[in-house]
Amino acid sequence: MAEDVDRVDETGTDDEESEPEEGMPEDVPETVETKEARKISLRSNPLGFILNIRMLRRIFQILAFIGINGYILLAWFHMPNVQAFWLSIWQNLPTLPILAPLEAPFGVIAGSFDTMIREFATGFFPFFTIGAMLIIVVIVGRAPCGWICPIGTIQDFITLPKRTKIRPTQGTEQELRKVKAYIFVIVAFLAVWVGFARLTGTAGALENALGDFVNDAFAPLNPAYILFVLLPGQRWPTSLETLWYFTDPNLWSIWALLQMVFVIFVFLVSFWVPRWFCRWLCPAGWFYSIFSRDALIGIGRNPARCTPDTCNVCEVVCPMNIRIRKYPYKHMYSPDCIMCLECKSHCPNNAIILKFS
């Protein structure tokens, strides 16, 4: 496990994480004993290779990905009953704390952040959207980011193949995580400004100046918006007679090409840096993290089982690059935790436990 990551220094502190406990160890290589413990655990429970938290999450992510784009079940696969099931969920949970555009032609469930920004831009305060988001985030934290978000799902599946993963130092990680906060401030400010201008009837010049950024300043660079709104909205050839669609100048405009290149770049980098977009660029994740820090459900460590002086498997496998050992045993209250439970499924000592605060 340890050979899959670069060794890093533990210098500096993180504004978004708790202060480190004194005397906590630096990164340590995975020991032979740790590897043997994992092998023995697998031999004693061979079904654990299939029936485990990681496999459960993968299945749930696939089902959620399909459900969020539920209309595609009817348009492509003619499955009205399955589509009706996801629509029934939408009637009770119109938004979830994930990244999912409201305008997606196949979308059934939208993201709370996407909806909130659009509502601000219309001049209305999104009471219901924020209220529903708070209920979910305060109970389960950012678990929807780890189990439901379609962009997170794509990144997770891209990062599955084994290879050397890049793990920035804590100081670098700290600085990069600030970027998503800056993006949120800019996007929220523009949405409120546009909404106020529309209410006062002075939005004409502002709308012309912002162009594609007027209703949601993050949308043009939002991988979910590009994948689920812009690309399906293009005319794509479906037969030899419609091959001429490829000559449509809108499909090959400089802006459209830049957006597609950006999406490819996001997923390509994810091959070496797990969930880097979620960690550094996603303003929705930053907004959700404000309220998820002290969620009702979180993770902790069993001090009788955890061996932080000789083992750092939990930190090595964490896709959010959280320094788990620096938090108190009782509760790992990092705002960046997406409750993916990779730490729990990989821990050779079964020291990671779910906590109810």
C-alpha positions as CSV (number, residue, x, y, z in Angstrom):
1,M,0.0,0.0,0.0
2,A,2.6,2.5,1.0
3,E,4.6,2.1,-2.2
4,D,1.5,3.5,-4.1
5,V,2.1,7.0,-2.6
6,D,4.8,9.5,-2.3
7,R,6.1,10.0,1.2
8,V,5.4,13.5,2.5
9,D,6.3,15.8,5.3
10,E,3.7,16.6,8.0
11,T,4.8,20.2,8.5
12,G,2.3,23.0,8.8
13,T,-1.4,23.0,9.8
14,D,-4.6,23.0,7.9
15,D,-7.2,25.7,8.3
16,E,-9.9,23.2,7.4
17,E,-8.8,20.5,9.7
18,S,-8.2,20.2,13.5
19,E,-5.0,21.0,15.1
20,P,-2.6,18.0,15.3
21,E,-2.3,16.2,18.5
22,E,1.1,16.5,20.1
23,G,3.3,13.6,19.7
24,M,1.5,12.2,16.7
25,P,3.9,10.3,14.3
26,E,4.9,11.2,10.8
27,D,4.0,9.1,7.9
28,V,5.4,5.6,8.2
29,P,5.8,2.8,5.6
30,E,3.4,-0.1,5.8
31,T,5.1,-2.8,7.8
32,V,5.3,-6.5,7.0
33,E,3.1,-7.2,10.0
34,T,0.4,-4.9,8.7
35,K,0.4,-6.6,5.3
36,E,0.3,-10.1,6.9
37,A,-2.6,-9.0,9.1
38,R,-4.6,-8.0,6.0
39,K,-3.8,-11.3,4.2
40,I,-4.8,-13.3,7.3
41,S,-8.1,-11.3,7.5
42,L,-8.8,-12.0,3.8
43,R,-8.1,-15.8,4.2
44,S,-10.3,-16.0,7.2
45,N,-13.2,-14.3,5.4
46,P,-12.8,-14.9,1.6
47,L,-16.3,-13.5,0.9
48,G,-15.0,-10.3,2.4
49,F,-13.3,-9.7,-1.0
50,I,-16.7,-9.4,-2.6
51,L,-19.1,-8.6,0.3
52,N,-17.5,-5.5,1.8
53,I,-18.1,-1.8,2.3
54,R,-16.0,-0.9,-0.8
55,M,-18.1,-3.2,-3.1
56,L,-21.3,-2.0,-1.5
57,R,-20.3,1.6,-2.2
58,R,-19.4,0.9,-5.8
59,I,-22.8,-0.7,-6.5
60,F,-24.5,2.2,-4.7
61,Q,-22.6,4.7,-6.8
62,I,-23.5,3.0,-10.0
63,L,-27.2,2.9,-9.1
64,A,-27.2,6.5,-7.9
65,F,-25.4,7.6,-11.1
66,I,-28.2,5.9,-13.2
67,G,-30.9,7.3,-10.9
68,I,-29.7,10.9,-11.0
69,N,-30.0,10.7,-14.8
70,G,-33.2,8.7,-14.5
71,Y,-34.9,10.1,-17.7
72,I,-32.3,8.3,-19.7
73,L,-33.9,5.0,-18.6
74,L,-37.0,5.9,-20.6
75,A,-35.3,7.7,-23.5
76,W,-32.8,5.0,-24.2
77,F,-33.9,1.8,-22.5
78,H,-37.7,2.1,-22.3
79,M,-37.9,1.3,-18.6
80,P,-40.8,3.5,-17.4
81,N,-41.2,1.6,-14.1
82,V,-37.6,2.1,-13.1
83,Q,-37.8,5.7,-14.1
84,A,-41.0,6.1,-12.0
85,F,-39.1,4.8,-9.0
86,W,-36.5,7.5,-9.2
87,L,-39.1,10.2,-9.9
88,S,-40.9,9.1,-6.6
89,I,-37.6,9.8,-4.8
90,W,-37.4,13.2,-6.6
91,Q,-40.8,14.2,-5.3
92,N,-39.5,13.9,-1.7
93,L,-35.9,14.8,-2.3
94,P,-35.7,17.3,-5.1
95,T,-32.2,18.2,-4.3
96,L,-29.2,16.5,-2.7
97,P,-25.9,17.8,-1.4
98,I,-24.0,16.7,-4.5
99,L,-22.9,18.3,-7.8
100,A,-25.7,17.8,-10.3
101,P,-27.1,20.5,-12.6
102,L,-30.7,21.5,-12.5
103,E,-31.1,21.7,-16.3
104,A,-29.8,18.3,-17.2
105,P,-32.2,16.9,-19.9
106,F,-32.0,13.4,-18.3
107,G,-31.6,14.6,-14.7
108,V,-34.1,13.6,-12.1
109,I,-32.4,14.8,-8.9
110,A,-30.4,18.1,-8.8
111,G,-27.6,19.2,-6.5
112,S,-28.4,21.6,-3.7
113,F,-25.5,23.9,-4.6
114,D,-26.5,24.1,-8.3
115,T,-30.2,24.8,-7.4
116,M,-29.3,27.3,-4.7
117,I,-27.1,29.4,-7.1
118,R,-29.8,29.4,-9.8
119,E,-32.4,30.5,-7.2
120,F,-30.2,33.3,-6.0
121,A,-29.8,34.5,-9.6
122,T,-33.5,34.8,-10.0
123,G,-33.7,37.1,-7.0
124,F,-35.3,34.7,-4.5
125,F,-33.8,33.2,-1.3
126,P,-33.6,29.4,-1.5
127,F,-35.1,28.6,1.9
128,F,-36.3,25.1,1.0
129,T,-33.2,24.1,-0.8
130,I,-30.8,25.2,2.0
131,G,-33.2,23.7,4.6
132,A,-33.3,20.3,3.0
133,M,-29.5,20.4,2.5
134,L,-28.9,21.2,6.1
135,I,-31.0,18.3,7.3
136,I,-29.1,15.8,5.2
137,V,-25.6,17.2,5.9
138,V,-26.1,17.6,9.6
139,I,-27.1,14.0,9.9
140,V,-24.8,12.1,7.5
141,G,-22.2,14.8,6.7
142,R,-20.8,14.7,3.2
143,A,-21.7,11.1,2.7
144,P,-23.7,12.0,-0.5
145,C,-20.4,13.3,-2.0
146,G,-18.8,9.9,-1.4
147,W,-21.7,7.7,-2.3
148,I,-24.0,9.6,-4.7
149,C,-22.3,12.5,-6.5
150,P,-21.8,11.6,-10.2
151,I,-18.6,13.5,-10.6
152,G,-17.1,11.9,-7.5
153,T,-18.2,8.5,-8.8
154,I,-16.4,9.0,-12.1
155,Q,-13.3,10.1,-10.4
156,D,-13.4,7.1,-8.0
157,F,-13.7,4.6,-10.9
158,I,-10.9,6.3,-12.8
159,T,-8.7,6.0,-9.7
160,L,-9.3,2.3,-9.2
161,P,-6.3,0.9,-11.2
162,K,-3.2,0.5,-9.2
163,R,-0.4,3.0,-9.9
164,T,1.8,5.5,-8.1
165,K,-0.6,8.1,-6.6
166,I,0.5,11.7,-6.0
167,R,0.0,12.8,-2.4
168,P,0.9,16.4,-1.8
169,T,2.5,17.6,1.4
170,Q,0.1,18.9,4.1
171,G,1.1,22.5,3.5
172,T,0.5,22.2,-0.3
173,E,-2.8,20.5,0.4
174,Q,-3.9,23.2,2.7
175,E,-3.2,26.0,0.2
176,L,-4.9,24.1,-2.7
177,R,-8.0,23.5,-0.6
178,K,-8.5,27.3,-0.3
179,V,-9.2,27.6,-4.0
180,K,-12.7,26.1,-3.8
181,A,-13.6,28.6,-1.1
182,Y,-12.5,31.5,-3.4
183,I,-14.5,30.0,-6.2
184,F,-17.6,29.7,-4.0
185,V,-17.3,33.4,-2.9
186,I,-17.1,34.6,-6.5
187,V,-19.9,32.4,-7.7
188,A,-22.2,33.2,-4.8
189,F,-21.5,37.0,-5.1
190,L,-22.3,37.0,-8.8
191,A,-25.5,35.1,-8.2
192,V,-26.7,37.5,-5.5
193,W,-25.7,40.5,-7.7
194,V,-27.6,39.2,-10.7
195,G,-30.6,38.4,-8.6
196,F,-30.7,41.9,-7.0
197,A,-30.2,43.5,-10.5
198,R,-33.2,41.5,-11.8
199,L,-35.4,42.5,-8.9
200,T,-34.6,46.1,-9.5
201,G,-34.9,45.9,-13.3
202,T,-31.3,46.8,-14.0
203,A,-29.9,43.5,-15.1
204,G,-29.6,44.2,-18.8
205,A,-26.0,45.4,-19.0
206,L,-24.9,42.9,-16.3
207,E,-26.4,39.9,-18.2
208,N,-24.7,41.0,-21.4
209,A,-21.4,41.3,-19.6
210,L,-21.5,37.9,-17.9
211,G,-22.9,36.0,-20.9
212,D,-22.8,32.2,-20.2
213,F,-21.9,33.0,-16.6
214,V,-25.0,34.9,-15.8
215,N,-27.3,32.3,-14.2
216,D,-24.6,30.2,-12.6
217,A,-21.0,31.5,-12.8
218,F,-19.6,28.0,-12.1
219,A,-21.7,26.1,-14.6
220,P,-19.5,26.7,-17.7
221,L,-16.6,25.1,-15.8
222,N,-18.6,22.6,-13.9
223,P,-17.8,19.1,-15.2
224,A,-21.3,17.9,-14.3
225,Y,-22.9,20.8,-16.3
226,I,-20.7,20.1,-19.3
227,L,-21.3,16.3,-19.2
228,F,-25.0,16.3,-18.4
229,V,-26.3,19.5,-19.9
230,L,-24.1,20.8,-22.7
231,L,-23.0,17.5,-24.4
232,P,-26.6,16.0,-24.4
233,G,-27.8,19.3,-25.8
234,Q,-25.7,19.0,-28.9
235,R,-27.0,17.4,-32.1
236,W,-25.1,14.1,-32.4
237,P,-25.3,11.9,-35.6
238,T,-27.6,8.9,-35.2
239,S,-27.4,7.7,-38.8
240,L,-25.4,8.2,-42.0
241,E,-27.8,10.8,-43.1
242,T,-27.1,12.9,-40.0
243,L,-23.3,12.7,-40.1
244,W,-23.3,16.3,-41.3
245,Y,-24.1,17.3,-37.7
246,F,-20.4,17.1,-37.1
247,T,-20.0,20.2,-39.2
248,D,-22.2,22.2,-36.9
249,P,-20.0,25.2,-35.9
250,N,-21.5,25.2,-32.4
251,L,-20.0,21.8,-31.7
252,W,-16.5,22.9,-32.6
253,S,-16.4,26.4,-31.2
254,I,-13.4,27.4,-29.2
255,W,-15.4,27.7,-26.0
256,A,-17.0,24.3,-26.5
257,L,-13.6,22.7,-27.2
258,L,-12.1,24.3,-24.1
259,Q,-14.9,23.0,-21.9
260,M,-14.4,19.4,-23.2
261,V,-10.7,19.7,-22.8
262,F,-11.2,20.8,-19.2
263,V,-13.5,17.8,-18.4
264,I,-10.9,15.4,-19.9
265,F,-8.2,17.1,-17.9
266,V,-10.2,16.8,-14.6
267,F,-10.6,13.0,-15.1
268,L,-7.1,12.5,-16.5
269,V,-5.5,14.0,-13.4
270,S,-7.8,11.9,-11.2
271,F,-5.9,8.9,-12.4
272,W,-3.0,10.0,-10.3
273,V,-4.6,12.3,-7.8
274,P,-7.7,10.8,-6.3
275,R,-10.7,13.2,-6.1
276,W,-8.5,16.3,-6.8
277,F,-11.4,18.2,-8.2
278,C,-13.5,17.6,-5.0
279,R,-10.5,18.5,-2.8
280,W,-9.4,21.7,-4.5
281,L,-11.9,23.1,-7.0
282,C,-15.5,22.1,-6.0
283,P,-17.3,25.1,-4.4
284,A,-20.3,22.8,-3.6
285,G,-18.1,20.6,-1.5
286,W,-16.7,23.6,0.4
287,F,-20.2,24.9,1.1
288,Y,-21.4,21.5,2.3
289,S,-18.3,21.1,4.5
290,I,-19.3,24.2,6.5
291,F,-22.2,22.2,8.1
292,S,-20.7,18.7,8.0
293,R,-17.9,19.1,10.4
294,D,-20.0,18.0,13.4
295,A,-22.4,15.7,11.6
296,L,-24.4,13.2,13.7
297,I,-22.8,10.2,11.9
298,G,-19.0,10.2,11.6
299,I,-16.0,8.0,12.1
300,G,-13.6,7.4,15.0
301,R,-10.8,5.1,15.9
302,N,-10.7,2.3,18.5
303,P,-7.6,3.3,20.7
304,A,-7.2,-0.4,21.7
305,R,-6.8,-1.5,18.1
306,C,-5.2,1.6,16.3
307,T,-1.4,1.6,16.0
308,P,-0.6,5.1,14.7
309,D,3.1,4.8,15.4
310,T,3.6,1.9,13.0
311,C,0.6,2.1,10.6
312,N,-0.8,4.8,8.4
313,V,-2.9,2.7,6.0
314,C,-6.0,4.8,6.7
315,E,-4.3,8.0,5.5
316,V,-2.7,6.2,2.5
317,V,-6.1,5.0,1.1
318,C,-8.0,8.2,2.0
319,P,-9.1,9.8,-1.4
320,M,-9.4,13.2,0.3
321,N,-5.9,13.1,1.7
322,I,-7.0,13.6,5.3
323,R,-4.4,13.1,8.0
324,I,-6.7,10.9,10.1
325,R,-4.2,10.1,12.8
326,K,-4.0,13.8,13.8
327,Y,-7.6,13.8,15.0
328,P,-8.8,12.6,18.4
329,Y,-9.7,8.9,18.6
330,K,-13.3,9.7,19.6
331,H,-14.3,11.6,16.4
332,M,-12.5,12.4,13.2
333,Y,-14.4,15.7,12.5
334,S,-12.7,16.8,9.3
335,P,-14.9,18.9,7.0
336,D,-13.4,17.2,4.0
337,C,-14.5,13.7,5.1
338,I,-16.9,12.2,2.5
339,M,-17.7,9.1,4.5
340,C,-16.4,6.8,1.8
341,L,-15.2,4.4,4.5
342,E,-12.1,3.5,2.5
343,C,-10.2,3.8,5.8
344,K,-12.5,1.4,7.5
345,S,-12.4,-1.2,4.7
346,H,-8.6,-1.1,4.5
347,C,-7.7,-0.9,8.2
348,P,-5.8,-4.2,9.0
349,N,-6.7,-3.9,12.7
350,N,-10.4,-3.1,12.2
351,A,-9.8,0.1,14.3
352,I,-12.0,2.4,12.3
353,I,-15.6,2.6,13.7
354,L,-18.7,4.5,12.8
355,K,-19.6,7.0,15.5
356,F,-23.0,8.6,16.4
357,S,-22.4,12.0,18.0
